[in-house]
């Protein structure tokens, strides 16, 4: 029979072992708090930069939306007769019941492949 070696106990991390109250322990705690504070400040600065970038992008999009809406309004005002004349032709009942001949004279050619 094989003998099973005894399991080793996992050693706790140094930071999880309670330290005796000493000046060195307090210095270590201070160091940990200062480094955590610096990391949080850097993260906050990064978030502020990201917010500023997102606001700039929103402003640019708002400007583009306004320009596009103005262009649409100008196109509506400049060509009202062409849009009204095109609407009845596209909704006629004859087009829905009879096949469209332009589909047959399509520039595309259909071919079949056999495997």
DRENTORKOL-3810 file (N, C-alpha, C; in nm, 4 decimals):
REM DRENTORKOL-3810
@n.u->0.0814; n.v->-0.1187; n.w->0.0000; ca.u->0.0000; ca.v->0.0000; ca.w->0.0000; c.u->0.0858; c.v->0.1250; c.w->0.0000
@n.u->0.0318; n.v->0.2244; n.w->-0.0720; ca.u->0.1041; ca.v->0.3510; ca.w->-0.0769; c.u->0.0684; c.v->0.4332; c.w->0.0457
@n.u->0.1681; n.v->0.4945; n.w->0.0987; ca.u->0.1412; ca.v->0.5816; ca.w->0.2130; c.u->0.1132; c.v->0.7224; c.w->0.1623
@n.u->0.0143; n.v->0.7825; n.w->0.2183; ca.u->-0.0256; ca.v->0.9176; ca.w->0.1787; c.u->0.0501; c.v->1.0154; c.w->0.2674
@n.u->0.1231; n.v->1.1083; n.w->0.2037; ca.u->0.1959; ca.v->1.2051; ca.w->0.2857; c.u->0.0983; c.v->1.2991; c.w->0.3560
@n.u->0.1329; n.v->1.3451; n.w->0.4735; ca.u->0.0430; ca.v->1.4372; ca.w->0.5448; c.u->0.0299; c.v->1.5686; c.w->0.4677
@n.u->-0.0875; n.v->1.6232; n.w->0.4721; ca.u->-0.1122; ca.v->1.7498; ca.w->0.4025; c.u->-0.0401; c.v->1.8629; c.w->0.4736
@n.u->0.0112; n.v->1.9513; n.w->0.3899; ca.u->0.0795; ca.v->2.0679; ca.w->0.4457; c.u->-0.0238; c.v->2.1757; c.w->0.4740
@n.u->-0.0037; n.v->2.2463; n.w->0.5775; ca.u->-0.0936; ca.v->2.3575; ca.w->0.6072; c.u->-0.0503; c.v->2.4778; c.w->0.5240
@n.u->-0.1474; n.v->2.5479; n.w->0.4753; ca.u->-0.1199; ca.v->2.6669; ca.w->0.3955; c.u->-0.0824; c.v->2.7796; c.w->0.4907
@n.u->0.0328; n.v->2.8377; n.w->0.4633; ca.u->0.0792; ca.v->2.9474; ca.w->0.5469; c.u->-0.0005; c.v->3.0737; c.w->0.5149
@n.u->-0.0471; n.v->3.1440; n.w->0.6155; ca.u->-0.1215; ca.v->3.2677; ca.w->0.5894; c.u->-0.0296; c.v->3.3750; c.w->0.5324
@n.u->-0.0909; n.v->3.4671; n.w->0.4584; ca.u->-0.0137; ca.v->3.5775; ca.w->0.4040; c.u->0.0332; c.v->3.6672; c.w->0.5176
@n.u->0.1402; n.v->3.7359; n.w->0.4897; ca.u->0.1980; ca.v->3.8203; ca.w->0.5937; c.u->0.1009; c.v->3.9292; c.w->0.6364
@n.u->0.0267; n.v->3.9842; n.w->0.5402; ca.u->-0.0625; ca.v->4.0945; ca.w->0.5749; c.u->-0.1829; c.v->4.0482; c.w->0.6565
@n.u->-0.2125; n.v->3.9168; n.w->0.6565; ca.u->-0.3273; ca.v->3.8694; ca.w->0.7339; c.u->-0.2901; c.v->3.8284; c.w->0.8757
@n.u->-0.1622; n.v->3.8178; n.w->0.9015; ca.u->-0.1195; ca.v->3.7828; ca.w->1.0372; c.u->-0.1299; c.v->3.9079; c.w->1.1238
@n.u->-0.1985; n.v->3.8998; n.w->1.2359; ca.u->-0.2054; ca.v->4.0185; ca.w->1.3214; c.u->-0.0668; c.v->4.0538; c.w->1.3759
@n.u->-0.0354; n.v->4.1826; n.w->1.3666; ca.u->0.0956; ca.v->4.2274; ca.w->1.4128; c.u->0.0869; c.v->4.2826; c.w->1.5546
@n.u->0.1968; n.v->4.2733; n.w->1.6183; ca.u->0.2054; ca.v->4.3359; ca.w->1.7504; c.u->0.2081; c.v->4.4872; c.w->1.7317
@n.u->0.1524; n.v->4.5571; n.w->1.8256; ca.u->0.1525; ca.v->4.7029; ca.w->1.8174; c.u->0.2953; c.v->4.7523; c.w->1.8362
@n.u->0.3482; n.v->4.8036; n.w->1.7274; ca.u->0.4824; ca.v->4.8605; ca.w->1.7334; c.u->0.4896; c.v->4.9738; c.w->1.6324
@n.u->0.5985; n.v->5.0457; n.w->1.6376; ca.u->0.6164; ca.v->5.1569; ca.w->1.5448; c.u->0.6275; c.v->5.1052; c.w->1.4016
@n.u->0.6944; n.v->4.9939; n.w->1.3810; ca.u->0.7102; ca.v->4.9378; ca.w->1.2469; c.u->0.5748; c.v->4.8953; c.w->1.1892
@n.u->0.4896; n.v->4.8373; n.w->1.2733; ca.u->0.3574; ca.v->4.7954; ca.w->1.2272; c.u->0.2743; c.v->4.9167; c.w->1.1871
@n.u->0.2833; n.v->5.0223; n.w->1.2661; ca.u->0.2093; ca.v->5.1448; ca.w->1.2335; c.u->0.2635; c.v->5.2090; c.w->1.1062
@n.u->0.3957; n.v->5.2049; n.w->1.0871; ca.u->0.4551; ca.v->5.2583; ca.w->0.9644; c.u->0.4063; c.v->5.1795; c.w->0.8420
@n.u->0.3960; n.v->5.0485; n.w->0.8565; ca.u->0.3464; ca.v->4.9657; ca.w->0.7470; c.u->0.2010; c.v->4.9988; c.w->0.7149
@n.u->0.1195; n.v->5.0153; n.w->0.8180; ca.u->-0.0202; ca.v->5.0538; ca.w->0.7960; c.u->-0.0293; c.v->5.1893; c.w->0.7262
@n.u->0.0538; n.v->5.2832; n.w->0.7697; ca.u->0.0560; ca.v->5.4153; ca.w->0.7085; c.u->0.0940; c.v->5.4056; c.w->0.5610
@n.u->0.1953; n.v->5.3262; n.w->0.5312; ca.u->0.2386; ca.v->5.3078; ca.w->0.3926; c.u->0.1257; c.v->5.2502; c.w->0.3078
@n.u->0.0561; n.v->5.1510; n.w->0.3592; ca.u->-0.0543; ca.v->5.0901; ca.w->0.2852; c.u->-0.1645; c.v->5.1915; c.w->0.2576
@n.u->-0.1968; n.v->5.2724; n.w->0.3577; ca.u->-0.3028; ca.v->5.3716; ca.w->0.3400; c.u->-0.2625; c.v->5.4786; c.w->0.2389
@n.u->-0.1358; n.v->5.5223; n.w->0.2433; ca.u->-0.0891; ca.v->5.6255; ca.w->0.1509; c.u->-0.0892; c.v->5.5730; c.w->0.0077
@n.u->-0.0432; n.v->5.4511; n.w->-0.0131; ca.u->-0.0423; ca.v->5.3964; ca.w->-0.1491; c.u->-0.1841; c.v->5.3750; c.w->-0.2010
@n.u->-0.2747; n.v->5.3338; n.w->-0.1140; ca.u->-0.4142; ca.v->5.3168; ca.w->-0.1554; c.u->-0.4752; c.v->5.4517; c.w->-0.1917
@n.u->-0.4422; n.v->5.5542; n.w->-0.1141; ca.u->-0.4924; ca.v->5.6891; ca.w->-0.1414; c.u->-0.4416; c.v->5.7393; c.w->-0.2764
@n.u->-0.3138; n.v->5.7175; n.w->-0.3053; ca.u->-0.2577; ca.v->5.7598; ca.w->-0.4333; c.u->-0.3249; c.v->5.6873; c.w->-0.5497
@n.u->-0.3486; n.v->5.5589; n.w->-0.5334; ca.u->-0.4126; ca.v->5.4813; ca.w->-0.6390; c.u->-0.5538; c.v->5.5322; c.w->-0.6651
@n.u->-0.6267; n.v->5.5623; n.w->-0.5585; ca.u->-0.7636; ca.v->5.6125; ca.w->-0.5738; c.u->-0.7634; c.v->5.7503; c.w->-0.6397
@n.u->-0.6673; n.v->5.8361; n.w->-0.6032; ca.u->-0.6587; ca.v->5.9677; ca.w->-0.6658; c.u->-0.6282; c.v->5.9558; c.w->-0.8150
@n.u->-0.5388; n.v->5.8660; n.w->-0.8520; ca.u->-0.5080; ca.v->5.8462; ca.w->-0.9937; c.u->-0.6305; c.v->5.7953; c.w->-1.0690
@n.u->-0.7023; n.v->5.7050; n.w->-1.0071; ca.u->-0.8233; ca.v->5.6519; ca.w->-1.0694; c.u->-0.9280; c.v->5.7617; c.w->-1.0868
@n.u->-0.9407; n.v->5.8487; n.w->-0.9882; ca.u->-1.0351; ca.v->5.9598; ca.w->-0.9957; c.u->-0.9961; c.v->6.0567; c.w->-1.1075
@n.u->-0.8680; n.v->6.0866; n.w->-1.1210; ca.u->-0.8222; ca.v->6.1747; ca.w->-1.2287; c.u->-0.8508; c.v->6.1124; c.w->-1.3654
@n.u->-0.8284; n.v->5.9827; n.w->-1.3767; ca.u->-0.8576; ca.v->5.9141; ca.w->-1.5026; c.u->-1.0062; c.v->5.9225; c.w->-1.5343
@n.u->-1.0902; n.v->5.9054; n.w->-1.4345; ca.u->-1.2353; ca.v->5.9125; ca.w->-1.4560; c.u->-1.2771; c.v->6.0532; c.w->-1.4974
@n.u->-1.2165; n.v->6.1555; n.w->-1.4382; ca.u->-1.2492; ca.v->6.2929; ca.w->-1.4756; c.u->-1.2091; c.v->6.3209; c.w->-1.6201
@n.u->-1.0926; n.v->6.2706; n.w->-1.6615; ca.u->-1.0513; ca.v->6.2868; ca.w->-1.8006; c.u->-1.1482; c.v->6.2153; c.w->-1.8941
@n.u->-1.1915; n.v->6.0987; n.w->-1.8545; ca.u->-1.2861; ca.v->6.0213; ca.w->-1.9357; c.u->-1.4198; c.v->6.0944; c.w->-1.9468
@n.u->-1.4659; n.v->6.1537; n.w->-1.8364; ca.u->-1.5912; ca.v->6.2301; ca.w->-1.8378; c.u->-1.5789; c.v->6.3494; c.w->-1.9319
@n.u->-1.4646; n.v->6.4185; n.w->-1.9258; ca.u->-1.4438; ca.v->6.5339; ca.w->-2.0131; c.u->-1.4449; c.v->6.4908; c.w->-2.1599
@n.u->-1.3810; n.v->6.3800; n.w->-2.1913; ca.u->-1.3795; ca.v->6.3302; ca.w->-2.3284; c.u->-1.5197; c.v->6.2929; c.w->-2.3745
@n.u->-1.5962; n.v->6.2281; n.w->-2.2887; ca.u->-1.7329; ca.v->6.1902; ca.w->-2.3242; c.u->-1.8205; c.v->6.3127; c.w->-2.3460
@n.u->-1.8020; n.v->6.4164; n.w->-2.2656; ca.u->-1.8797; ca.v->6.5397; ca.w->-2.2840; c.u->-1.8456; c.v->6.6068; c.w->-2.4166
@n.u->-1.7178; n.v->6.6041; n.w->-2.4543; ca.u->-1.6783; ca.v->6.6603; ca.w->-2.5837; c.u->-1.7436; c.v->6.5826; c.w->-2.6979
@n.u->-1.7455; n.v->6.4509; n.w->-2.6853; ca.u->-1.8078; ca.v->6.3695; ca.w->-2.7890; c.u->-1.9576; c.v->6.3959; c.w->-2.7964
@n.u->-2.0221; n.v->6.4138; n.w->-2.6815; ca.u->-2.1649; ca.v->6.4466; ca.w->-2.6809; c.u->-2.1905; c.v->6.5810; c.w->-2.7478
@n.u->-2.1060; n.v->6.6794; n.w->-2.7192; ca.u->-2.1206; ca.v->6.8100; ca.w->-2.7821; c.u->-2.1052; c.v->6.8020; c.w->-2.9328
@n.u->-2.0089; n.v->6.7245; n.w->-2.9783; ca.u->-1.9882; ca.v->6.7070; ca.w->-3.1215; c.u->-2.1086; c.v->6.6388; c.w->-3.1855
@n.u->-2.1610; n.v->6.5368; n.w->-3.1200; ca.u->-2.2787; ca.v->6.4678; ca.w->-3.1734; c.u->-2.4006; c.v->6.5591; c.w->-3.1757
@n.u->-2.4190; n.v->6.6404; n.w->-3.0716; ca.u->-2.5303; ca.v->6.7354; ca.w->-3.0703; c.u->-2.5204; c.v->6.8317; c.w->-3.1881
@n.u->-2.3995; n.v->6.8803; n.w->-3.2139; ca.u->-2.3784; ca.v->6.9720; ca.w->-3.3260; c.u->-2.4089; c.v->6.9025; c.w->-3.4589
@n.u->-2.3648; n.v->6.7788; n.w->-3.4740; ca.u->-2.3911; ca.v->6.7048; ca.w->-3.5975; c.u->-2.5402; c.v->6.6769; c.w->-3.6141
@n.u->-2.6092; n.v->6.6482; n.w->-3.5043; ca.u->-2.7535; ca.v->6.6238; ca.w->-3.5101; c.u->-2.8266; c.v->6.7497; c.w->-3.5547
@n.u->-2.7879; n.v->6.8647; n.w->-3.4989; ca.u->-2.8512; ca.v->6.9909; ca.w->-3.5379; c.u->-2.8299; c.v->7.0189; c.w->-3.6865
@n.u->-2.7074; n.v->6.9979; n.w->-3.7341; ca.u->-2.6795; ca.v->7.0219; ca.w->-3.8763; c.u->-2.7605; c.v->6.9279; c.w->-3.9653
@n.u->-2.7719; n.v->6.8031; n.w->-3.9252; ca.u->-2.8483; ca.v->6.7066; ca.w->-4.0045; c.u->-2.9957; c.v->6.7426; c.w->-4.0059
@n.u->-3.0498; n.v->6.7847; n.w->-3.8913; ca.u->-3.1905; ca.v->6.8257; ca.w->-3.8864; c.u->-3.2146; c.v->6.9476; c.w->-3.9745
@n.u->-3.1212; n.v->7.0424; n.w->-3.9751; ca.u->-3.1355; ca.v->7.1597; ca.w->-4.0616; c.u->-3.1313; c.v->7.1193; c.w->-4.2086
@n.u->-3.0438; n.v->7.0272; n.w->-4.2417; ca.u->-3.0343; ca.v->6.9799; ca.w->-4.3796; c.u->-3.1636; c.v->6.9122; c.w->-4.4222
@n.u->-3.2216; n.v->6.8321; n.w->-4.3344; ca.u->-3.3482; ca.v->6.7649; ca.w->-4.3648; c.u->-3.4585; c.v->6.8673; c.w->-4.3870
@n.u->-3.4646; n.v->6.9698; n.w->-4.3007; ca.u->-3.5669; ca.v->7.0731; ca.w->-4.3167; c.u->-3.5478; c.v->7.1490; c.w->-4.4476
@n.u->-3.4234; n.v->7.1785; n.w->-4.4825; ca.u->-3.3971; ca.v->7.2482; ca.w->-4.6089; c.u->-3.4374; c.v->7.1626; c.w->-4.7282
@n.u->-3.4110; n.v->7.0336; n.w->-4.7210; ca.u->-3.4494; ca.v->6.9448; ca.w->-4.8309; c.u->-3.6007; c.v->6.9329; c.w->-4.8416
@n.u->-3.6699; n.v->6.9325; n.w->-4.7302; ca.u->-3.8167; ca.v->6.9266; ca.w->-4.7323; c.u->-3.8755; c.v->7.0526; c.w->-4.7954
@n.u->-3.8177; n.v->7.1676; n.w->-4.7624; ca.u->-3.8706; ca.v->7.2939; ca.w->-4.8129; c.u->-3.8360; c.v->7.3147; c.w->-4.9601
@n.u->-3.7220; n.v->7.2666; n.w->-5.0038; ca.u->-3.6801; ca.v->7.2926; ca.w->-5.1418; c.u->-3.7480; c.v->7.2012; c.w->-5.2426
@n.u->-3.7877; n.v->7.0789; n.w->-5.2040; ca.u->-3.8485; ca.v->6.9859; ca.w->-5.2989; c.u->-3.9772; c.v->6.9245; c.w->-5.2443
@n.u->-4.0805; n.v->7.0066; n.w->-5.2170; ca.u->-4.2045; ca.v->6.9463; ca.w->-5.1687; c.u->-4.2838; c.v->6.8794; c.w->-5.2802
@n.u->-4.2758; n.v->6.9286; n.w->-5.4046; ca.u->-4.3556; ca.v->6.8719; ca.w->-5.5133; c.u->-4.3040; c.v->6.7347; c.w->-5.5556
@n.u->-4.1748; n.v->6.7136; n.w->-5.5539; ca.u->-4.1220; ca.v->6.5840; ca.w->-5.5969; c.u->-4.1542; c.v->6.4746; c.w->-5.4961
@n.u->-4.1568; n.v->6.5065; n.w->-5.3686; ca.u->-4.1894; ca.v->6.4038; ca.w->-5.2693; c.u->-4.3380; c.v->6.3697; c.w->-5.2730
@n.u->-4.4254; n.v->6.4684; n.w->-5.3042; ca.u->-4.5684; ca.v->6.4407; ca.w->-5.3117; c.u->-4.6022; c.v->6.3599; c.w->-5.4362
@n.u->-4.5345; n.v->6.3852; n.w->-5.5456; ca.u->-4.5646; ca.v->6.3114; ca.w->-5.6680; c.u->-4.5108; c.v->6.1689; c.w->-5.6615
@n.u->-4.4081; n.v->6.1444; n.w->-5.5841; ca.u->-4.3515; ca.v->6.0098; ca.w->-5.5743; c.u->-4.4336; c.v->5.9217; c.w->-5.4820
@n.u->-4.5029; n.v->5.9787; n.w->-5.3880; ca.u->-4.5777; ca.v->5.8999; ca.w->-5.2905; c.u->-4.6932; c.v->5.8227; c.w->-5.3522
@n.u->-4.7793; n.v->5.8800; n.w->-5.4371; ca.u->-4.8899; ca.v->5.8021; ca.w->-5.4926; c.u->-4.8428; c.v->5.6869; c.w->-5.5809
@n.u->-4.7357; n.v->5.7005; n.w->-5.6522; ca.u->-4.6878; ca.v->5.5941; ca.w->-5.7396; c.u->-4.6398; c.v->5.4731; c.w->-5.6604
@n.u->-4.5828; n.v->5.4938; n.w->-5.5459; ca.u->-4.5304; ca.v->5.3813; ca.w->-5.4689; c.u->-4.6395; c.v->5.3076; c.w->-5.3940
@n.u->-4.7549; n.v->5.3713; n.w->-5.3707; ca.u->-4.8617; ca.v->5.3087; ca.w->-5.2930; c.u->-4.9797; c.v->5.2650; c.w->-5.3784
@n.u->-4.9666; n.v->5.2624; n.w->-5.5083; ca.u->-5.0806; ca.v->5.2260; ca.w->-5.5922; c.u->-5.1118; c.v->5.0777; c.w->-5.5775
@n.u->-5.2416; n.v->5.0404; n.w->-5.5809; ca.u->-5.2783; ca.v->4.9004; ca.w->-5.5651; c.u->-5.2356; c.v->4.8148; c.w->-5.6833
@n.u->-5.2162; n.v->4.8742; n.w->-5.7999; ca.u->-5.1741; ca.v->4.7964; ca.w->-5.9160; c.u->-5.0349; c.v->4.7379; c.w->-5.8953
@n.u->-4.9476; n.v->4.8107; n.w->-5.8311; ca.u->-4.8126; ca.v->4.7610; ca.w->-5.8077; c.u->-4.8117; c.v->4.6432; c.w->-5.7112
@n.u->-4.9085; n.v->4.6376; n.w->-5.6213; ca.u->-4.9095; ca.v->4.5286; ca.w->-5.5246; c.u->-4.9685; c.v->4.4018; c.w->-5.5827
@n.u->-5.0572; n.v->4.4127; n.w->-5.6834; ca.u->-5.1214; ca.v->4.2929; ca.w->-5.7376; c.u->-5.0487; c.v->4.2370; c.w->-5.8583
@n.u->-4.9818; n.v->4.3201; n.w->-5.9357; ca.u->-4.9125; ca.v->4.2717; ca.w->-6.0546; c.u->-4.7630; c.v->4.2689; c.w->-6.0282
@n.u->-4.6933; n.v->4.1708; n.w->-6.0821; ca.u->-4.5486; ca.v->4.1668; ca.w->-6.0616; c.u->-4.4802; c.v->4.2807; c.w->-6.1350
@n.u->-4.3730; n.v->4.3263; n.w->-6.0791; ca.u->-4.2978; ca.v->4.4369; ca.w->-6.1367; c.u->-4.2078; c.v->4.3837; c.w->-6.2479
@n.u->-4.2114; n.v->4.4459; n.w->-6.3652; ca.u->-4.1336; ca.v->4.3987; ca.w->-6.4788; c.u->-3.9861; c.v->4.4341; c.w->-6.4650
@n.u->-3.9548; n.v->4.5330; n.w->-6.3822; ca.u->-3.8149; ca.v->4.5719; ca.w->-6.3668; c.u->-3.7351; c.v->4.4646; c.w->-6.2935
@n.u->-3.8023; n.v->4.3795; n.w->-6.2184; ca.u->-3.7329; ca.v->4.2722; ca.w->-6.1489; c.u->-3.6782; c.v->4.1718; c.w->-6.2495
@n.u->-3.7537; n.v->4.1452; n.w->-6.3565; ca.u->-3.7105; ca.v->4.0492; ca.w->-6.4576; c.u->-3.5942; c.v->4.1036; c.w->-6.5391
@n.u->-3.5900; n.v->4.2339; n.w->-6.5586; ca.u->-3.4817; ca.v->4.2928; ca.w->-6.6364; c.u->-3.3711; c.v->4.3448; c.w->-6.5448
@n.u->-3.3464; n.v->4.2730; n.w->-6.4405; ca.u->-3.2442; ca.v->4.3104; ca.w->-6.3439; c.u->-3.1050; c.v->4.2924; c.w->-6.4044
@n.u->-3.0095; n.v->4.3753; n.w->-6.3677; ca.u->-2.8736; ca.v->4.3602; ca.w->-6.4214; c.u->-2.8015; c.v->4.2386; c.w->-6.3618
@n.u->-2.8612; n.v->4.1730; n.w->-6.2636; ca.u->-2.7984; ca.v->4.0576; ca.w->-6.2007; c.u->-2.8343; c.v->3.9305; c.w->-6.2762
@n.u->-2.7410; n.v->3.8407; n.w->-6.2833; ca.u->-2.7650; ca.v->3.7116; ca.w->-6.3460; c.u->-2.7655; c.v->3.6052; c.w->-6.2377
@n.u->-2.8588; n.v->3.5125; n.w->-6.2494; ca.u->-2.8687; ca.v->3.4054; ca.w->-6.1517; c.u->-2.8092; c.v->3.2790; c.w->-6.2102
@n.u->-2.7283; n.v->3.2118; n.w->-6.1334; ca.u->-2.6747; ca.v->3.0836; ca.w->-6.1773; c.u->-2.6701; c.v->2.9901; c.w->-6.0577
@n.u->-2.6742; n.v->2.8619; n.w->-6.0853; ca.u->-2.6792; ca.v->2.7606; ca.w->-5.9806; c.u->-2.5513; c.v->2.6782; c.w->-5.9836
@n.u->-2.5045; n.v->2.6444; n.w->-5.8674; ca.u->-2.3864; ca.v->2.5596; ca.w->-5.8546; c.u->-2.4277; c.v->2.4264; c.w->-5.7964
@n.u->-2.3768; n.v->2.3206; n.w->-5.8549; ca.u->-2.4032; ca.v->2.1886; ca.w->-5.7999; c.u->-2.2773; c.v->2.1383; c.w->-5.7323
@n.u->-2.2960; n.v->2.0700; n.w->-5.6245; ca.u->-2.1815; ca.v->2.0184; ca.w->-5.5504; c.u->-2.1451; c.v->1.8806; c.w->-5.5975
END
